[in-house]
Amino acid sequence: METALIKLTAPGTMKLLKELEAMKLLLILKTEHSEELHLSEKYAGKLPLQVAEKLQDHIENSRNEWNNNI
């Protein structure tokens, strides 16, 4: 058996695939609905909290240094 990743390009294709699955010709492993996400939504929660807090502190310190007179 082989596994293939496909992209549906026409309406009604999923119905056809489900009919093929009913005939035991293929097995649908997973369906995904890919929608455009904002980067903040896509990567939300990717950093551990401790790392995120250190990064936020570093950013604030950098901004404060930038605002100080040179």
Buried (B, 14 or more C-beta within 10 A) or exposed (E): EEEEEEEEEEEEEEEEBEEEEEEEEEEEEEEEEEEEEEEEEEEEEEEEEEEEEEEEEEEEEEEEEEEEEE
